[in-house]
Amino acid sequence: MYSLYEYNEAGHMKVIKEEALSEGIAIGEERGEERYKARIISSMSKNGMTPDEIAKLCDCSLDEILAVLNRS
């Protein structure tokens, strides 16, 4: 039989694991969105759009667009 302390520790560890999982999922989703955005920006540029046009359509700053294009 478990003592009260051991039971609370197990419950606490479960909460920590759930929080870590949620945080990991959020980070993964954010990275995926950024990669998708970069692919779209790159594709727009390859199809002849200027960085200014891309920035207006993507609701991004020109600096952000240029940073993505310089990484490509």
A tleap script that builds the chain and sets N, CA, C and O, in Angstrom:
source leaprc.protein.ff14SB
mol = sequence {
  NMET TYR SER LEU TYR GLU TYR ASN GLU ALA
  GLY HIE MET LYS VAL ILE LYS GLU GLU ALA
  LEU SER GLU GLY ILE ALA ILE GLY GLU GLU
  ARG GLY GLU GLU ARG TYR LYS ALA ARG ILE
  ILE SER SER MET SER LYS ASN GLY MET THR
  PRO ASP GLU ILE ALA LYS LEU CYS ASP CYS
  SER LEU ASP GLU ILE LEU ALA VAL LEU ASN
  ARG CSER
}
set mol.1.N position { 0.839 -1.173 0.000 }
set mol.1.CA position { 0.000 0.000 0.000 }
set mol.1.C position { 0.886 1.240 0.000 }
set mol.1.O position { 1.931 1.270 0.650 }
set mol.2.N position { 0.462 2.248 -0.728 }
set mol.2.CA position { 1.231 3.478 -0.841 }
set mol.2.C position { 0.899 4.438 0.296 }
set mol.2.O position { -0.227 4.491 0.790 }
set mol.3.N position { 1.904 5.180 0.684 }
set mol.3.CA position { 1.650 6.228 1.670 }
set mol.3.C position { 1.046 7.425 0.945 }
set mol.3.O position { 1.083 7.494 -0.284 }
set mol.4.N position { 0.505 8.343 1.684 }
set mol.4.CA position { -0.101 9.537 1.113 }
set mol.4.C position { 0.933 10.333 0.319 }
set mol.4.O position { 0.609 10.868 -0.741 }
set mol.5.N position { 2.165 10.421 0.809 }
set mol.5.CA position { 3.235 11.150 0.129 }
set mol.5.C position { 3.536 10.532 -1.234 }
set mol.5.O position { 3.678 11.260 -2.216 }
set mol.6.N position { 3.635 9.225 -1.313 }
set mol.6.CA position { 3.934 8.556 -2.579 }
set mol.6.C position { 2.800 8.761 -3.586 }
set mol.6.O position { 3.051 8.939 -4.777 }
set mol.7.N position { 1.583 8.737 -3.118 }
set mol.7.CA position { 0.441 8.938 -4.001 }
set mol.7.C position { 0.456 10.354 -4.575 }
set mol.7.O position { 0.243 10.538 -5.774 }
set mol.8.N position { 0.700 11.331 -3.748 }
set mol.8.CA position { 0.757 12.712 -4.217 }
set mol.8.C position { 1.904 12.910 -5.202 }
set mol.8.O position { 1.771 13.648 -6.179 }
set mol.9.N position { 3.021 12.255 -4.945 }
set mol.9.CA position { 4.155 12.367 -5.855 }
set mol.9.C position { 3.786 11.807 -7.226 }
set mol.9.O position { 4.121 12.400 -8.251 }
set mol.10.N position { 3.110 10.686 -7.245 }
set mol.10.CA position { 2.701 10.082 -8.512 }
set mol.10.C position { 1.733 10.998 -9.257 }
set mol.10.O position { 1.839 11.164 -10.472 }
set mol.11.N position { 0.806 11.582 -8.536 }
set mol.11.CA position { -0.141 12.510 -9.154 }
set mol.11.C position { 0.557 13.745 -9.689 }
set mol.11.O position { 0.237 14.243 -10.768 }
set mol.12.N position { 1.512 14.227 -8.919 }
set mol.12.CA position { 2.278 15.399 -9.330 }
set mol.12.C position { 3.067 15.100 -10.601 }
set mol.12.O position { 3.106 15.928 -11.511 }
set mol.13.N position { 3.686 13.945 -10.674 }
set mol.13.CA position { 4.456 13.559 -11.856 }
set mol.13.C position { 3.547 13.457 -13.087 }
set mol.13.O position { 3.949 13.817 -14.193 }
set mol.14.N position { 2.337 12.969 -12.888 }
set mol.14.CA position { 1.393 12.863 -13.996 }
set mol.14.C position { 1.053 14.251 -14.535 }
set mol.14.O position { 1.009 14.455 -15.748 }
set mol.15.N position { 0.817 15.193 -13.642 }
set mol.15.CA position { 0.504 16.561 -14.051 }
set mol.15.C position { 1.682 17.174 -14.803 }
set mol.15.O position { 1.492 17.827 -15.829 }
set mol.16.N position { 2.889 16.968 -14.300 }
set mol.16.CA position { 4.084 17.505 -14.952 }
set mol.16.C position { 4.231 16.920 -16.354 }
set mol.16.O position { 4.539 17.646 -17.299 }
set mol.17.N position { 4.012 15.618 -16.493 }
set mol.17.CA position { 4.117 14.976 -17.808 }
set mol.17.C position { 3.070 15.528 -18.775 }
set mol.17.O position { 3.370 15.766 -19.945 }
set mol.18.N position { 1.848 15.733 -18.292 }
set mol.18.CA position { 0.786 16.269 -19.142 }
set mol.18.C position { 1.116 17.687 -19.596 }
set mol.18.O position { 0.891 18.042 -20.753 }
set mol.19.N position { 1.650 18.498 -18.680 }
set mol.19.CA position { 2.033 19.866 -19.032 }
set mol.19.C position { 3.166 19.866 -20.054 }
set mol.19.O position { 3.151 20.651 -21.002 }
set mol.20.N position { 4.138 18.993 -19.862 }
set mol.20.CA position { 5.265 18.907 -20.798 }
set mol.20.C position { 4.782 18.467 -22.177 }
set mol.20.O position { 5.241 18.988 -23.193 }
set mol.21.N position { 3.869 17.519 -22.213 }
set mol.21.CA position { 3.321 17.054 -23.483 }
set mol.21.C position { 2.575 18.178 -24.191 }
set mol.21.O position { 2.755 18.385 -25.391 }
set mol.22.N position { 1.748 18.895 -23.461 }
set mol.22.CA position { 1.007 20.012 -24.051 }
set mol.22.C position { 1.947 21.075 -24.591 }
set mol.22.O position { 1.729 21.615 -25.675 }
set mol.23.N position { 2.992 21.373 -23.833 }
set mol.23.CA position { 3.971 22.368 -24.271 }
set mol.23.C position { 4.701 21.893 -25.527 }
set mol.23.O position { 4.930 22.673 -26.452 }
set mol.24.N position { 5.059 20.627 -25.553 }
set mol.24.CA position { 5.735 20.072 -26.722 }
set mol.24.C position { 4.862 20.118 -27.965 }
set mol.24.O position { 5.342 20.426 -29.056 }
set mol.25.N position { 3.600 19.816 -27.804 }
set mol.25.CA position { 2.669 19.870 -28.931 }
set mol.25.C position { 2.543 21.299 -29.442 }
set mol.25.O position { 2.559 21.531 -30.651 }
set mol.26.N position { 2.418 22.253 -28.530 }
set mol.26.CA position { 2.304 23.663 -28.927 }
set mol.26.C position { 3.546 24.128 -29.678 }
set mol.26.O position { 3.440 24.831 -30.682 }
set mol.27.N position { 4.716 23.739 -29.197 }
set mol.27.CA position { 5.970 24.111 -29.865 }
set mol.27.C position { 6.021 23.495 -31.261 }
set mol.27.O position { 6.402 24.161 -32.224 }
set mol.28.N position { 5.641 22.237 -31.368 }
set mol.28.CA position { 5.632 21.563 -32.664 }
set mol.28.C position { 4.670 22.205 -33.652 }
set mol.28.O position { 4.987 22.348 -34.833 }
set mol.29.N position { 3.498 22.589 -33.169 }
set mol.29.CA position { 2.529 23.246 -34.040 }
set mol.29.C position { 3.063 24.585 -34.524 }
set mol.29.O position { 2.915 24.931 -35.696 }
set mol.30.N position { 3.681 25.334 -33.626 }
set mol.30.CA position { 4.238 26.635 -33.994 }
set mol.30.C position { 5.346 26.486 -35.034 }
set mol.30.O position { 5.406 27.249 -35.998 }
set mol.31.N position { 6.212 25.512 -34.837 }
set mol.31.CA position { 7.297 25.282 -35.803 }
set mol.31.C position { 6.729 24.868 -37.159 }
set mol.31.O position { 7.216 25.300 -38.204 }
set mol.32.N position { 5.714 24.044 -37.131 }
set mol.32.CA position { 5.081 23.614 -38.377 }
set mol.32.C position { 4.453 24.777 -39.125 }
set mol.32.O position { 4.557 24.868 -40.348 }
set mol.33.N position { 3.801 25.666 -38.386 }
set mol.33.CA position { 3.200 26.839 -39.007 }
set mol.33.C position { 4.267 27.740 -39.614 }
set mol.33.O position { 4.080 28.274 -40.707 }
set mol.34.N position { 5.377 27.910 -38.918 }
set mol.34.CA position { 6.467 28.745 -39.434 }
set mol.34.C position { 7.077 28.134 -40.697 }
set mol.34.O position { 7.383 28.855 -41.648 }
set mol.35.N position { 7.252 26.828 -40.712 }
set mol.35.CA position { 7.803 26.159 -41.899 }
set mol.35.C position { 6.850 26.281 -43.087 }
set mol.35.O position { 7.277 26.514 -44.218 }
set mol.36.N position { 5.564 26.123 -42.817 }
set mol.36.CA position { 4.562 26.255 -43.875 }
set mol.36.C position { 4.572 27.674 -44.437 }
set mol.36.O position { 4.543 27.876 -45.651 }
set mol.37.N position { 4.613 28.640 -43.545 }
set mol.37.CA position { 4.648 30.039 -43.952 }
set mol.37.C position { 5.882 30.315 -44.814 }
set mol.37.O position { 5.791 31.012 -45.824 }
set mol.38.N position { 7.021 29.775 -44.421 }
set mol.38.CA position { 8.260 29.968 -45.178 }
set mol.38.C position { 8.143 29.351 -46.572 }
set mol.38.O position { 8.623 29.929 -47.547 }
set mol.39.N position { 7.515 28.191 -46.669 }
set mol.39.CA position { 7.330 27.552 -47.980 }
set mol.39.C position { 6.434 28.396 -48.883 }
set mol.39.O position { 6.698 28.543 -50.077 }
set mol.40.N position { 5.378 28.946 -48.300 }
set mol.40.CA position { 4.456 29.782 -49.075 }
set mol.40.C position { 5.170 31.040 -49.563 }
set mol.40.O position { 5.042 31.421 -50.727 }
set mol.41.N position { 5.926 31.686 -48.664 }
set mol.41.CA position { 6.664 32.898 -49.024 }
set mol.41.C position { 7.658 32.594 -50.137 }
set mol.41.O position { 7.760 33.347 -51.105 }
set mol.42.N position { 8.379 31.510 -50.002 }
set mol.42.CA position { 9.357 31.116 -51.017 }
set mol.42.C position { 8.680 30.848 -52.357 }
set mol.42.O position { 9.181 31.256 -53.404 }
set mol.43.N position { 7.557 30.172 -52.320 }
set mol.43.CA position { 6.816 29.865 -53.542 }
set mol.43.C position { 6.309 31.138 -54.214 }
set mol.43.O position { 6.387 31.272 -55.435 }
set mol.44.N position { 5.796 32.061 -53.426 }
set mol.44.CA position { 5.317 33.331 -53.982 }
set mol.44.C position { 6.456 34.075 -54.673 }
set mol.44.O position { 6.282 34.634 -55.755 }
set mol.45.N position { 7.616 34.072 -54.036 }
set mol.45.CA position { 8.777 34.751 -54.607 }
set mol.45.C position { 9.209 34.093 -55.918 }
set mol.45.O position { 9.518 34.780 -56.891 }
set mol.46.N position { 9.227 32.772 -55.936 }
set mol.46.CA position { 9.613 32.045 -57.151 }
set mol.46.C position { 8.631 32.279 -58.293 }
set mol.46.O position { 8.983 32.148 -59.466 }
set mol.47.N position { 7.395 32.627 -57.936 }
set mol.47.CA position { 6.380 32.904 -58.955 }
set mol.47.C position { 6.337 34.380 -59.344 }
set mol.47.O position { 5.393 34.829 -59.994 }
set mol.48.N position { 7.365 35.129 -58.944 }
set mol.48.CA position { 7.508 36.497 -59.424 }
set mol.48.C position { 6.982 37.604 -58.534 }
set mol.48.O position { 7.040 38.774 -58.911 }
set mol.49.N position { 6.478 37.268 -57.377 }
set mol.49.CA position { 5.975 38.315 -56.492 }
set mol.49.C position { 7.139 39.011 -55.795 }
set mol.49.O position { 8.143 38.385 -55.456 }
set mol.50.N position { 6.987 40.306 -55.589 }
set mol.50.CA position { 8.022 41.066 -54.887 }
set mol.50.C position { 7.859 40.868 -53.384 }
set mol.50.O position { 6.777 40.505 -52.922 }
set mol.51.N position { 8.914 41.099 -52.621 }
set mol.51.CA position { 8.795 41.001 -51.164 }
set mol.51.C position { 7.707 41.917 -50.595 }
set mol.51.O position { 7.026 41.545 -49.640 }
set mol.52.N position { 7.539 43.108 -51.171 }
set mol.52.CA position { 6.480 44.016 -50.704 }
set mol.52.C position { 5.092 43.413 -50.924 }
set mol.52.O position { 4.231 43.493 -50.048 }
set mol.53.N position { 4.880 42.816 -52.088 }
set mol.53.CA position { 3.588 42.189 -52.384 }
set mol.53.C position { 3.329 41.019 -51.439 }
set mol.53.O position { 2.220 40.851 -50.932 }
set mol.54.N position { 4.345 40.230 -51.214 }
set mol.54.CA position { 4.207 39.075 -50.319 }
set mol.54.C position { 3.873 39.544 -48.909 }
set mol.54.O position { 3.004 38.973 -48.249 }
set mol.55.N position { 4.561 40.582 -48.449 }
set mol.55.CA position { 4.323 41.100 -47.097 }
set mol.55.C position { 2.878 41.555 -46.933 }
set mol.55.O position { 2.262 41.298 -45.899 }
set mol.56.N position { 2.339 42.222 -47.935 }
set mol.56.CA position { 0.952 42.695 -47.863 }
set mol.56.C position { -0.029 41.526 -47.829 }
set mol.56.O position { -0.978 41.528 -47.045 }
set mol.57.N position { 0.201 40.534 -48.679 }
set mol.57.CA position { -0.712 39.392 -48.742 }
set mol.57.C position { -0.636 38.502 -47.505 }
set mol.57.O position { -1.646 37.958 -47.058 }
set mol.58.N position { 0.568 38.360 -46.956 }
set mol.58.CA position { 0.767 37.467 -45.807 }
set mol.58.C position { 0.577 38.167 -44.468 }
set mol.58.O position { 0.650 37.537 -43.413 }
set mol.59.N position { 0.333 39.470 -44.518 }
set mol.59.CA position { 0.199 40.256 -43.294 }
set mol.59.C position { 1.436 40.093 -42.410 }
set mol.59.O position { 1.341 39.861 -41.205 }
set mol.60.N position { 2.605 40.223 -43.055 }
set mol.60.CA position { 3.898 40.106 -42.381 }
set mol.60.C position { 4.691 41.380 -42.638 }
set mol.60.O position { 4.376 42.159 -43.537 }
set mol.61.N position { 5.715 41.570 -41.836 }
set mol.61.CA position { 6.591 42.714 -42.079 }
set mol.61.C position { 7.532 42.390 -43.233 }
set mol.61.O position { 7.814 41.226 -43.519 }
set mol.62.N position { 8.004 43.430 -43.882 }
set mol.62.CA position { 8.953 43.246 -44.973 }
set mol.62.C position { 10.222 42.576 -44.455 }
set mol.62.O position { 10.807 41.740 -45.143 }
set mol.63.N position { 10.650 42.939 -43.248 }
set mol.63.CA position { 11.843 42.322 -42.657 }
set mol.63.C position { 11.671 40.815 -42.488 }
set mol.63.O position { 12.599 40.043 -42.731 }
set mol.64.N position { 10.479 40.408 -42.072 }
set mol.64.CA position { 10.211 38.973 -41.897 }
set mol.64.C position { 10.275 38.246 -43.241 }
set mol.64.O position { 10.835 37.154 -43.338 }
set mol.65.N position { 9.704 38.855 -44.264 }
set mol.65.CA position { 9.732 38.254 -45.599 }
set mol.65.C position { 11.165 38.127 -46.093 }
set mol.65.O position { 11.568 37.077 -46.594 }
set mol.66.N position { 11.931 39.202 -45.947 }
set mol.66.CA position { 13.323 39.180 -46.406 }
set mol.66.C position { 14.150 38.152 -45.642 }
set mol.66.O position { 15.021 37.503 -46.221 }
set mol.67.N position { 13.885 38.002 -44.355 }
set mol.67.CA position { 14.609 37.004 -43.560 }
set mol.67.C position { 14.325 35.599 -44.078 }
set mol.67.O position { 15.238 34.781 -44.193 }
set mol.68.N position { 13.070 35.319 -44.389 }
set mol.68.CA position { 12.706 34.001 -44.923 }
set mol.68.C position { 13.369 33.779 -46.274 }
set mol.68.O position { 13.916 32.707 -46.531 }
set mol.69.N position { 13.323 34.778 -47.131 }
set mol.69.CA position { 13.902 34.631 -48.470 }
set mol.69.C position { 15.417 34.491 -48.419 }
set mol.69.O position { 15.998 33.798 -49.255 }
set mol.70.N position { 16.056 35.126 -47.470 }
set mol.70.CA position { 17.512 35.008 -47.336 }
set mol.70.C position { 17.928 33.640 -46.807 }
set mol.70.O position { 19.045 33.191 -47.065 }
set mol.71.N position { 17.035 32.970 -46.065 }
set mol.71.CA position { 17.328 31.620 -45.559 }
set mol.71.C position { 17.155 30.578 -46.645 }
set mol.71.O position { 17.771 29.513 -46.592 }
set mol.72.N position { 16.321 30.875 -47.629 }
set mol.72.CA position { 16.004 29.896 -48.682 }
set mol.72.C position { 17.155 29.702 -49.629 }
set mol.72.O position { 17.054 28.915 -50.570 }
savepdb mol mol.pdb
quit
